[in-house]
């Protein structure tokens, strides 16, 4: 694999302060968080595929709202049918048992339905995919023509080599210095795979942070706050080039 399966570190973090301004509506039977740019345009869009904490996390909603303020229409579905993992669950929580109900045969259908709605009734012309931890796997799985135009993932988990090799669009990765899910050997393996492919790619490594830093880091810690904010700027710069910058000219390999 290009990264290891989820583990207990995928549920540890700090709740962030702020008030969400988006709204929750349904796409079919999928509860979904929507956040709109000031222009209300849906042409340049972002699909956020969350970590195991899910779309109701204020941390995830604040990220969605920040992307909307940057001019993107943001869609963030419930990938877990109302069964996310509560942040900071007890260490004996069996995440691998939980995962058995949230594997690709189930999650793929959710992502496919949401992308169909975005490409159709919602009027999205270009879509960037953002995957945090658990969601990184699905950014890779859907980074293909007609699905996601560009991808960004922070501290990805559970990504198979074949899924990474199957990416057909630009991919940016934010990695943590301390990460048992995406450790240095897996990061280097990922670099080797991407170097042999014909897509634009980027991997940034952040010191002094752990797995989950881009969504669940302690914002009272200066180094962790800096890394979280820089990973977000990395995402914005990538999409400025490969989503908004590719108007009517999607990347082709």
N, C-alpha and C positions, 0 to 999 in steps of 0.2 A: 504493500500500500504506500501511497504518497504521504499519508498521515495515519496515525493509530486511531482505533475506535474511541468514542467518548468515554470519559472516566469521571471520578468524583470532582475533579478540578473544573469540570464543565458547569457545575452548579454553584460554585463559590463566587461571591462578589459583594459589591456594595450598592445599595439602592441610591440612585441619583435624585437630586432635588430639581423640581420644576413642575410646570403644569402643561399637560398635553393640549394641543389646539386642534387636532384632527378629529375624525369621527369614525365610528364603527358601523359598518353596514355589511350586508351579505352579498356574496357572489355565489348564487345558488344556495347551498347550505353551508358555505364556508364563511365564517365570521372574518371580517377583514378590516384593518385599520387603513383609512385614507387620509392623506394630508395633501392639500392643494397649494400650489404656488400663488403668489399674489395675482398673477395674470389669469388664473384658473385654467390655463392651457394644459392639456393632457398629452401633447405631442412628445415632449421629452420626459420620459418616465423612468422611475426606479422601482424595481421589485425587491423588497427586503425579505430575505429568508433567514429567520431568526435562529438564535441559539435555543437550547432546550427550555429556557425560561419563558419563551413564547411572546406573542404579540401584545399581551396585556401588560407586560413589564413597562413601567414608566421609562426605564433606560432606553428601551427600543423605540418607544413612541417619541421621545425627545430627539433621537437620531433622525427618525422619519421627519419630524417637524423641521429640523435643521436643514435637511435636504430639500424640503419644500421651500424654505426661505431662500435657498440657493437657486430656486427656479425650476425644480423638478416636481412633477406629479408623482406622489409616492403611494405605493400599494404594499401592504404588509399582511399577508393572510395568516390565519391560525393553522399551522402545519400539524397540529396535534389533536384536532377535534375536541378541544376543551380539556385536554389532559397533558398540560405542560408540567415541568418539574418546578416546584417552588424553590426559589433561590435559598441557598444555605441549608438544604435538607441535611438530615443527619448523615454522618459518614457511612453508616451501614445501609443506606438506600441503594438498592440494586438497580443501577442505571442500565445495565445490559439486559435485565429482564424487562424493564420499561421499554427499551429500544425495540424489542421484538414486535411491538404493536405499531412501530413508526419506521418501517423500512421502506425502501423504494417502491414496492408494489402499491403501497398506500400513499406515500408522500408524492410520488410522481403524478398521481391522478389529481392531487390538489394543485400542484404547480401548473400542470397542463391546463386545468380548468381556468385558473386565474390568468394565465398568459393568453388564452383564447378570448377571455373577456376584455383584457387590456388591448389586444390587437384588433378586436372587433368593436363592440359597443362603446368602450371607453375612449377609443380614438387615439391610442398611443402609436406613434410612428417609430420611435426609437426607444429601446428599453435597456437599461443597465441593470445587472443583477448584483445584489449585495448579499453575501453569505457570511454570517458570523458563526464560527464553531460548527455546529450541526449543519447550518445552512450552506456552508462552503461546499459540501459534497454536491448539493443540488445546483449551485451555480455552475460547477463543472459539468454536471449532467445535462444542463440546458443551455450551455454556451455554444449555440449552434444557430445557423441562419433561420430566420423566421421565429426564433424563440428569444434568446438574449443576444443583444448586439455587443456587449462588453461585460466583463465581470470583475468584481473585487471581492476578496475574501480576507478576513482577519482570523488568525489562529484557527485554520480549518481542521476538522476532524473527520475520520471515517472515509477519506477519499481514496479510492482504489487507483492503481496506476493506469488502468484502462480508461477510467473516467477522466483523469488528467490528460491523457493522450488523446481523448476524444474531443477536447475543447477546440472549437473552430473560430474563436474570436479572441480579442485582446484580454489578458488576464493580469490583474495586479494583486499581490499578496502582502499583507502586513503580518509579520511574525514576531513572537516574543522570545527574548533571550532564554527565559526559563519556561519550558513547555514540554511536558512529558508526552503530549499528544502529537505535537509537531516539533520534535527535537531536532538538533543539528543534523544527524544522519538523514532523517526524512526530508529536511529542508534541502540538503545537498542533493539528495536523490531527485527531488522536485526540480531543482535547478538544472540538473543534467537532462531530465526529460524535456523541460521547456526549451533548453538550448538546442535540442534536436528537432524542434517543431518549427513551423513557419508562421507563428503568431507573435505579435508584440507581447512582451511580458515584463513584469517588474516584481522584485521581491525586496522589501525593506525590512530590516531587522532592528527592533527597538530594545535597547538595554534597560535594565532595572525594572522590567515588568514580567508578568507571568501570563499563562494562558487565560484568555478572557479579558485582557486589559482594554480592548477597544469598546467593550460594552459594559463591563462590570468593575472597572478599576476604581480605586479610592481617589476621589477628586480632591480630597484634602491633602493628598501626597503630591508634592510639586512634580516629581519625576513621572509619576503615573498619570497625572493630569496632562502633562506635556505630551507623553506618548499617545494617550488617547486622542488628543486634539490633532496631533500630527498625522495619525492614521486616518482621521476624518479628512484632513486636507489632502492626503494622498488619494483618497477616494474621489474627492471633488476634482482634483487635477486630472485624474485618469478619465473620468466621465466627461469632463470639459473637452478633452481631446477625442475620445472614442465614442461618445454618445452625442453630445450636443455639437461637437465639431465635425461629425460625419453626416450632416444633413444630406439626405438623398444620395448618400454614397457610403453604404455600409461596408465594413471591412470585408475583403475577399482574400482567401488564401490562394 
